[in-house]
Amino acid sequence: MTGLTQVEAARRLEEFGPNAIPESAPLPLWRRFVRQFRGPLNFILLFALVFDLGAWLYGGRRGWPVEALAIAAVLVLNAVLGVLQEYRSEHALARLKILAAPVAWTLRDGRLVHIPSRQLVPGDVVRVEAGERIPADGTLLEGLGVMIDESVLTGESIPVDKSLGAEVYSGTLLARGTGFLRVTGTGARSTMGRLAAVLGQIQADKTPLERRLDVLGDRITRWVGTLAALLLALGLIAEGLAHFVEVMIFAVALGVAAVPEGMPAVVTATLALGVQHMARRHAVVRRLSAVEALGSVTVIATDKTGTLTDNRMSVAALESDDPEAALAVLVFANDADAQAGAGDPLELGLLEYARSRRIDALAVRQAHPRLASRPFDSAWKFMRVTVASPTGPVSYFKGAPEVLLARAELSPEGRARWAQRAEEGAARGYRVLALARAPGEREDALEFLGLVMLWDPPRREVPEAIRKVQEAGVRVLMITGDHPATARAVAEAVGMASTEMLTGADIERLPVEDLRRAVRRVGVFARMSPEDKLRLVEALKADGNIVAVTGDGVNDAPALKRADVGIAMGQRGSDVAREVADLVLLDDNFASIVGAIEEGRGIHENIQKFIRYTFSTNVALVLLVVTGVIGSYVLGLRDESGMLLLPLTAFQILWINFVGDGPPALALALDRNPDVMSRPPRPPKSPLLDGPSAAFILATGGLKGSIGILLMTLVPRWGYGPVAIQSVLFLYESIVKLVSAYPSRRMVRPSRHNLTLHLSIGLGILLQLLTILVPALRRVLGLERLDVRAMVVLAIAIAATWAVAELVSWLIWRQLAARYVPREASRSS
């Protein structure tokens, strides 16, 4: 088989199109824009807008409807921001979908190449292995013992045997064996294309975090609605129906000021940035719900080969009384293609060793064609291949030493001697395989041929990554099918905290309660079957853990699906493992898991920063306005129109809220948090508004509101009129809101330098100063220019508020540091 040439494949790709299901047309821009106006908060704003315009028209259209225009501007700008963030998130997910897209081994110009499955064309010859999805419709050209799970098409869960020439269908799963197929139908012309079934897409549904934020937003809206109704009632009592429109608009505007309408956009931006950062660290998010769960992970149950180790298997030693026969096993009991580099790294390592002994694997295989095979499975722990020879069929075996030794014809002394050698090799960290052969296709009374020792060194970065994640309060467990001694040696080499060990057989014997107690102390689990892994995950979850599990094969799928965060290997992982996983590691590296956990924690921390930042000022505004209205009523303070003097107008409140919740709030999503891995995982059901954040909001919000009230009391005594009073309060509350972004992000160890935040706050302060310096802005906002004394008083008030807020933030951080940060880290900081 030579397959297609690259030139012919390119021509057919142009003719038939990509091997992908046609995607639905994107939502039109106008529908996206209209969709942004849904939700109770926007309904309140729309009601206020219609009410104000109606009152303006009824009143003879005198002047400009400033409040209505302000509300309309807020609605439109929020909608535009929502659409932009929606596009940004979809673009990020589209890029991740490309990264997570399946690939296939394809014959081009006579050699196997790894290409994206969407580039397959009719006529291509494709190599498929157990655990992979059939990438396109085709016919089976080569393969023995091939079984395909067609349940996705037929609903029949039992895999179907396929003989040469049989039809195979896109989307079905190769459950056993290795084979070659010739592609006959791709994309919309394939079986799955005709059924319009899309497999393996990135899911962009709302995450649990976003749903919790929606619930929080609904609660806030109800409370604010109640507050607005109360203010409306008080205003009508104080002013009567003559000023109903003004009172109504102000009550609604105050409600808007108390609600963080920028929260959905900030959360969307934070999640989008987070998944992009994870992708840069080789972790592709397939389900956004995993982003939140990553921040709560308490246990990582990781595979050994390729995750903790380099996955570069090389033969360290071959111990055999018949080396020539042992080398034959390495070549025959092997599905890898050394020329293309396709196949399991272990089998590629065996072929490389045979080549180093001047054995031409391709020529040997051609001289002895394969007649039958039994692929390796964790249920029987060995592989058998039967080939033709001049003396008749011969079967070659490789597998777990204890399994093949039990099937071999050996004296008790010989069996004990080989078992001892296998134990010694495993204790040195080698992956030990036993080799055997037998005439015909029998699988007992084997001739034992020896042992092969394979070395897969631990990744250099893994010990540091394990130390870092353990300091973060996350346990690391090793789950492997390897020999117990090999597993323990690698665990010690990478610095795992506990190398106490159980095997799959131990787990099968342990009662449920005993297993729950055992998983609290045991760190290494060896000779694990898929059922053992699933039982272990269930025991960990029953003990209250949030569990992340890594896996790469078909047999890992149940444990990956049962885990809170399933992590599949991107390089050696099977398609079925990738499909059930929440996260795909592009480099199969444990350090990437640690990076993903760090990003997950950072995302949650940035969202909490925004909540602290915006809610603090919302509390201040509500306190200032409610107290100011009551004070004006008691003292009989009125403005020039005779209406009760208000600390801030409706338009001024809307301005403060929008400018403060715009660029500075979004810039908080760019914060990098160096200390999130120095604290234990947060409980998965912990409230978004936790105790320390609530304390910060009440303390700083009360401080800003109180100083605002103090200014409202003192400024009139210095001879300033109502407009000057409002100008002082407007500048104070708006600038204090902007600078409070700094203490809101320092409740943990200070974040890294965020130039975007500094620029957005600086530009925001400049814009606020321009509102009293530029005549046009002064007129629109109803302000007046302040003299030097008023500006000095403002500067002192702002500096004092900022300093006290920083002190509050530092005191809360000290309490958290004493509770969470290790003593060494606390002293070094």
N, C-alpha and C positions, 0 to 999 in steps of 0.2 A: 504493500500500500504506500502510495506517495502523496495522496491527497491533492488538493488544488494548488496551483501556483498563486503567489501573492497578487499577480496581475489579474488573473482570472477571478480570484476572490473579490478584488476591488470592483471589477466589472459587474459581478453578480450582486454585490452589495448595493451598487447604484441601481441595478434593475429591480431587485426584490425589496430593497429597503432594509432597515435594521431589524434584528431579531428581538423585537419588543412589542408589547401590547400598545396599540395606539391610546394615548392619554386623552382624557376629556379636555374640552376647551376651557381655558382659564375663565374665572368669573369676570364679567365686564367691570371696567373701572367705576362706572356710575352705580352699579349694584354694591360694589365694595364700599363706596362712599356712603350710600344710603344705609347700609348695614351698621355703620358706626353709630347711628343715632338710636339704636335699641338700648334698653336698660332703664331702670327707674330713675336714675339721676338725669339722663338726657330727657326723659319725659317731663320731669320737673322744669328743666331749662326751657323746653319747647313750650310748655304751658305758660311760663313767665314771659317768654318772647311774644307769644300771641296776645297775652293779656296786656302787655305794655304797648304793643302796636295798636291794639284795639282802643285803649285809653287815649293814646296820642291822636288817633283819627277822630275819636268821639269829641276830643277837646279842641278840635279845629286845626290840628296839625301845626301848632305854634312851636317854633324852635325845632331843634333836632331831638329825636328820641334816643338820647345818649345811652340809657340803660339797655334799651332793646338792641341797639347796635352793638353794645359791649357783649351782651349775652349771645347774639348771633355770631360775633367774632369768636367767642370762646367755643361755641358749638362747631363752627367751621374749622377752626384751627385744631381742635381735638380730633375731629374727623379726619383731617388731612394727616395729622400725626399718626392716627391709628392705621390709616391706609399705608403710609410709608413703613411703619413697623411691621405690618402684615406682609408687605412685599419683601422686606428684609428677612423676615423669618422664613418665608417660603423659599427665598433664594438660598438661605443657609441650609434648609432641609433638602433642597434639590441637589446642592453640592454634596451633602452627606449621602444622599441616595446613590449618586454616582460612585462615591468611594466604597459603598457597601454593595455595589452591584456584583452579581456572580461572574465568575470567569470560567474558562474551559480550556482544556488541552486539545489542540487541533493540529492535524497534519497539514503543514504548508511547505511546499517545495521539498517534500520528502522528510521533513523533520518536525517533531512536536514543538509547538510554541504555545505560550500561555496568552490568551487574548480575552477581552470582555465578551461575554456570551452574546451581547447585542450585535457583535460583528460577524456572527456565524451566518453562512449562506447555504442554500441547497447545494449538495455535492460535497460539502466538507466532511472529513472523517474526524470524529471526535472520540477521545478517550475518556471513559467515565469509571469512577470508583465507587465502592460502597459508601453510602451517606450523601451522595451527590444527587441533585435534581437533574433529570434528563433535560438538557437545555433547549431541545427542538425535536420535532417529529423526525423519525428516522427508522432505519432497519439495522438489525444487529449483524455485524460482520464477523466479529470475533468475541469469544468469551465462553467460559465453562462455568456451570453452576450459577448462572446469572438469575437472580430473582428480583422482580420489580414490584414495588408497592403502588398499585393503581387506585388506591382508595379515594384520592382527590378527584378522580373521574367517575369511578364506578360505585364508590361507597363500600366496596369489599375490602376488609381490613387485612385479609390474608395475602401475603406476597405471591406473585405469579411467576412460575418458572418460564424462562424465555430461551428458545433454541435459536440457532443461527438462522438468519433470514426473517426472524419475527419482527413485527412492527413494534416500535416503542414510541411513547407519546410524551410530548413536552409537559413539564410540571410533575410527572410521576417520579418516584424516588427509587434509586437503585439500592435495594436493601442488602444485597450480598453479591460479591464477585467483582470482577474487573472486566471491562469489555470495550470494543470499538464499535461505533455505529456510523452509518452514513446518513447525513441530514437530508430529509426530503421536504420538510415544511418548516418555515420560520415565521416569526411575528404573527400578524393577523391571519396567515395561512396555516398556522399550526393548530393543533387540537385545542390548546388552551386559549389561543387567540380567537378561535371561533366561539368558544364559551365565554370570552371576555372576562376571564378570571385573572386577577393580578396577584402575583405571589411576591412576598418579601418586600413590600413597600414600607418605607418609613412612616410610622403612624404619627399624625400631627393632631390627634384629638387633644382636648383639654387635659392637662395633667392634674393629679390630685392637688398640687400646689395652687394651680390656677383656680380650681374649683373651691378650695378653701378661701382664696382671696375673693372670689365672687360672693361666698357666704358672708365674709367679713364686710364687703362693700354693701350688701343688702342690709345687714344689721345697722351699719352706720347711716345708711339712707333713711331707715325707719326712725332712728333716734333723731336725726337731723330734721326729718319731716315733722316730728313731734315738736322739736325746738322752734322750727319756723312757724308752726301753727300757734305756739304759745306767744312768740314775739308779735305775730299778727294780732292776736287777741289783745295783748298789752298795748300795742300801738293804736288800735282802734279805741281802746278805753281812754288813752291819753289824748288822742287827736280827733277822734270822732270820724264820721264817714267822709268828711271833707278832704282828708288826705289818704283815702283808702288805697288809691293806686300807688302812691309813694311808699306807704307802709307795706303793701303787698310785695312790691318789687324788692324792697330792702330785706324783707323776711326771707324771700326765696334766695336772694343773693348771699345772705348770711349762711343759708343752708349749703349753697354751692361752695362757699369758702371753707366750710367745715368738712367737706367730703373730698378725699384725694382723687379727683377725677383723672389724674395722670397715672394712677396705679396700674391699670391694665397695660398701658403703653410701656411703662417701666419694666413690668414683669415680663412682657413679651421680649423686650430688648435684652433684658438680663439673661433669659433662657437662650435666645438666639446667639448672643455673644458667648455664653457658656458652652454651647455645643460646638461652636467654631473653635474655641480654645481647646476643647477635648480632641477635636479632629487634628489640630496641630500637634497634639501629644499622642497621636496614633490611636485614639479611642473614638470610634464612630457610634453615635447614639442612634439606635433604631426606634426606641420608644422614649418620648420625652418624660414619661413618668419615672424613668430610671434616674433622671437628673436629680430629682428630689430624694429618691430612695438612697442614692449613693452617699448623700450627706449623713445618713443615719446608719450605715452599715457597721455592724459590730463584729462580724466574722467574715473572713475571706477563706473559702475552701478552694484551694488551687491545685490544679494538676502540676505534675513535676516536669515532664518532658516538654521542652519548648517554651515553657512559661517561666520556670525557675532556672532552666538550663538553656544552653544555646541551640538545642535541637540540631546539632551537627554530630551525628553518630559516626564514630570511627572505631575500628576494631583494634583493641589494645592487645588482645592475645587470643589465639586459637589453640585450645588444649584438646588433642585427639590422638588416639593410637593409630588412626588411619587418616592422615591429613588430606590425601587426595579425595577420599570419599566425603570428608567433611566439607571441602571446598565445593564439591558438586552440590551439596545441600544448599550452600549459600547462593548458588546460581539458579537452581531449579525451583526451590521453595521461595519464590521471590516474584513479585508483580511489578517491580520498578523498571523504569527505562533509564539506564545510566547515560545514554547519549543525550537525551533531552533534559535530564534532571527531573523527570516526572515520577512521582511515587512517594512512598513513605520514607522519611529521612533514614530510618533504621535500615530499610532494605537497600537504599542507595549506598549507605555505608558498607553493607555486606558486599555489594557488587564492586565497590571501589577497592575493597580488600582483595577480592578475587582477581581484579585487573592487575593489582600490584604483584600478584603471584603468577602473572603472565597467562591468565585464563581469559579467553575471548568469550564473554557471556553470550553474545549474539550468535556466534558460530556454534557453541555448545547447545544452545536451545534449538537452533535450526536442525541440528543433527539428531536431537532427541525431542520430537514434538510432544507437547503436553496432551495427555489423553483425558485426564480428569483432575479435579481439584476440590479441596474442601477449604474455603477461606478461613482465616483466623477469626475466632469469635471469643468474646470473654466467657461464654458459657463452657467452652471446652479448652480454651487457652493453648491451642496449637494450630498450625497450618499444614495441610497435606497437599502435595502435588504429585500426580502419577504421570510418568513419561515413558515413551517407548525406548526400548534398548534391544540389542541383538539377542539377549537371553529372555526377552519378554518384558512386560510392564514392571516398572519399579516405582515405589512410592518414597518420597523424601519428606521429612518432617522437621519443622523447627517450632519451638514453643517453650513454655515454662518448664524449668528443670524438674520440678516435683511431679509434673504431669507426665512427661515423657519417660522419666525414670520409672514411674509406676507401671508404664506400658512396655518397658524394655525387658529383654531376657538377660538378666544379670544375676550374678551370685549376690547374696546378702552383703558380702564384703565389698564387692565391686560397686553395688548400689550405694553403700555408705561412703565409699571413697569419693565417688563423683558428687554425691550430695554435699560432702565436706568441702570439696573444691568450689562448688557453686556458692556455698555459704561464705567462704573466704573471699571470693571475687565480689560478691554483693556487699560485704562489709567494707570493702575498699571503695565503694561507690560505683562499681561497674554494673551495667545492665547485662544480665547473664541470660543467654539463650542456650537451650539444649538442642542437639542435632541427632537425627536418627534416620534409618531407612528400613524398608521391608519389601519383599517381593510382592507383586500384585497390588491390590488395593486394600489390603488388610491394615488394621490400625492397632493391632496388639502383637505381642511377641516380636517387638522391634529390635533391630540391631542398633545399639547405642553407639554413636560416633563421636561424642565429646561435647565440649562447651565452647562457646564463643563469648568473649568478654568485650563489651562495647562501652566506650567512654563518651559521655555527653557532659562537658564541663558546665558548672553553674555560671550564669551570666554575671559579669563583673559588677553590674549596677544593682543586682538583686539584694545582697546583704544590706546595703544602705537603704534601699526601698523598704525592706522588711523592718529595719530598725525604725525608720520614720513612721511607718504605719502602726507599729506596736506602741510607739510613743503617743500616737493619736488615739489610743484606747481601742484599737482594732486587733483582734486575734487573727493569726494566720495559721490555717490548718493545711497539711498536705494530704491530698487524696490521690492515690496512684494504684495502678495495677501491678507495679513492680514488686520485686522481692523485698521483704521487710528490711533486710540489712542494707540494701541499696537505698531505700527510702530514708532510713535513719542517717546514713552517711551523708546524703545530700542535704538533709534537714540541718545537720550540724554544720555543714560547710557554708550554708547561707544564713546561719545565725538565728534559726527559729527558736522561740522562747521555750517551747516544750517539745522534746523528742520522745516522750512517752508514746507508746504505739499500740494500736489494735489492728487486727486483720479483718478481712471480710468475714471469715469464719467466726471470729470472736463476736462480731456484730450480729450475726445470725443467731448466736446462742443467747445473747443478752436480752433480758426482759426490757420492756419499754422504759420503766423508771430507772433501771440500772444504766441503760444507755444514755439517758438524759444526764445522769450524774457523771458518767464517764466522759462525755464530750466537753465537760467543763475543764478537764485537766489534760486530756490526751491531745497531742498536736499532730501526730502522724498516723495515717490510715493506709495500710498496704494491702495488696492483693484484693482490691475492691471491685466487685461486680456492679453493673448498673443498679440492681436492686439494693445493694448495700449503700451506694451513694445516695439513692433516694431516701432510704430509711435514715441515713445520717442527717441529711438536710431537714427532714421532718423532725428529728430529735432536737436539732439546733433551734429550729423555729419554735417548737413547743417549749423550749427553755427560755423563750423571750428574746431570742437574737434576731437581728436583721441580717440576712445571709446573702452574700455574693458568692456565686459558684462559677468556676471556669470549666470549659469543656470543649471538645473538638469533634467528637464522633457521634454516630447515630445513637449509640448506647448512652451518651451523656444527656440526650434530649430531655428525659423525664426529670433529672435533677436540675437542669437549667431552667425548665419551665416552672418547677416547684419553688425555686429560689426567689427571693425578693428582687435580686438583680442577677440575671443570667448573662454570662460573659463568654462569647464564643471567640475562637481563634480565627483571625482573618487569613492567615497564610496556610495553615494546615487544617483548618476547620472544615467540616462537612457542611453542605448546604442546609441540611436539616437542623444542625446545631445553630447555624447563623439565623435561621428563621424563627426559632423559639427564643433566641437570646434578646436581651435588651440593649446589649453593648457588644460591639465587635472590635477586637484589638487587631489593628492592621499589622503590628509587628510581633504579635504573640508574646509580649513581654510583660512580666509581672509589674515592672516599674510603671507601665502605662496604666495599670489598674489604680495604683497609688495616686498617679496624676489625676485620674478621673474622679476619685474620691475627693481629692483636694479641690477640684473644680466644682463638684457638687456642693461641698460645704461653702465654698466662696459665693456661689450663686445665692444660696439661702441667706448668707450674711449680708450681701448687697441689698437684697430685698428688705431685710430688717433695717438696714441703714435708711433706706428710703422711707419706711414706715415711721421710724423715729424722727427723721428730718421733717416730713410734711405734717405728721399729726401734732408735733410740738407746736408749730405755728398755728395750726387749726384751733388747738386748745386756747392759745393766746388770743386769737381773734374773737372767738366766742366769748371768752371771759371779758375782754375789753369792751366789746359791743354791748353785751347784756348789762354789765355793770355801768357802762357809760350811759345807756338809755335810762336805766333806773335812776342814776345820779342826776341826769339832766331833768328828769321828771320831778324828782324831789326838790332840786334847787331852782326849778323853773327856768332853765337855760333854753333859749330859742335862737334859731338862726335868723337871717335877714328876711326870709319869707314868713316868719312866724311859726314855722314848724319846730318840733322838739329837736334840740341840737343833738346830732349823732356824731360819735367819734370818727366814723368814716362813712362815706357815701357808698351806695351799692356798686357803682362803677369802680371806685377805688378798691373795694374788697376784691372784686373780680380781677382787677389788674394785679394786685399783690399775689393772688392765688395762681394766676396763670403764669406770670413771669417766674415766680419761685418754683412752680412744679414743672417748668419747661426744661431748658438745657441743663441746669444744675442737677435736677433729679435724674435725668437720663445719664449724666456724666457719672453718677454714683455707680451705675452698672459696669463702668470700666475699672472700678477699683480692684486692685490685686491685694489679697489678704495673706500676709506671710505667716500668720500665727494660727490659722484654722486647724492645722495638723498638730497643734500643741494642746488641744483640748479633746475630751472624750466625745464620742458621737452624741448628737442630740437625739432625744426620744422621737420616734417617728410621728407621734400624735401631739407633739409639743405645739402650743399655740403660736401663731405668727407674732402675736403681741405678747411676748413673754414678760416675766416679772421685772427683770432689769430694764427692758425697753419701756414698759409702762411707767416705771419709776422715773426714768429719764424724761419721758414725755410730760408727765404731770409736773415734775420739778421745773424743767426749763420752760414749758408752756405757761405754768403759773407765774414764773419769773418774768417772762416777756409780757404777759397780760398785766401783771401788777405794775411793772415800770411804765407801761402804756397808760394805765389809770393814773399813776403818779404824775406823768407829764400832762395828762388832761386836766389834772387838778391845779398844777403849779403854773403852767403857761399862761392861763388867763390872768393870774395875779401880777404878771409882768407886763400887762397892758396889751397882750395880743388878742386879736379878734377871732371870731369863729372859724374863718377860712384859714388863718394862720395856725390855729390849733389843729385843724384837720391835716394841714400840710405837714406839721411836725409829726403827728401820729402816723401819717401815711409813710413818710420817709423812714421813721423808726421801725415800724413793723415790716416794711418791705426789705430794708437792708439787713435787719436782724434775722429775718427768715433766710436770706441768702448765706450769711456767714455761719448760721447754725448748722450748715452742712458739715462743717469741720468737727465740732464736738459730737455730732450724731454718728460719725464714722470712727471715733476714737474710743468707743466703749470697750473695744478690744484693743490689742496692741496696734499702734498706728499703722494704717495702710501705706502701701508704697506710693511714691510720687505720682499724682494724677494731674497732668498738665491740662487736660480737657476740663477738669473740674475747676482748677484755678482760673482758667480763661473765662469759663462760663460765669463764675461768680464775679470776676472783675468786670466783665461786660454788663452783667446784671446791675451791679452797683452804679456803673457809669450811666446806664439807661435811667435808673431811678433818680440820679442827680439831674439828668437832663430834663426830667419832668417838671422841675421848678426853675430851670434855667432857660428853657425854650418857651417862648410865649404861647405858641400854638398848643403844645402839650399841657401847659398850665391851664389854658382855657378848657380844653377837653376834659381834663381830670378835675377841674374845679379847685385848683391850688393857687397859691400865691408865692412870690419870691420871699425867702427868709433872710433876715439880717444875720450879721456875724455872730451875735450873742446866741440866737436860736440854733445856728449851726454848731457852735461850740457845745451847747447843752446836748444837742443830738449826738455829737461825736462821743461825749463822755458817757451818755446813756448806752450807746451801742457798744462801746469798749467795755463798760462794766458788765453788761449783759453777756457779752461774748466770754469774758474772763470767768464769770460765775458758771456759765454753761460748761466751759472747759473743766472747771473744778468738779462740777457734778459728774461729768463724764469720767474724769480721772478717778474719783472716789468709787464709782460703780465698777470701773475696770479693776481697781485694786481688790475689790471684793471677789470679782470673778477670777482674778489671777490667783488669789489665795485658795479658791475652791478647786480650780481646774488645772492651772499650769504647774508642771513639776517644779520642785524646789530649785533644781539646777537651772532650769530655764528662767525661773523668776529672778534668781540672783544675777544671771548673765544679762538680763534686760535692764 
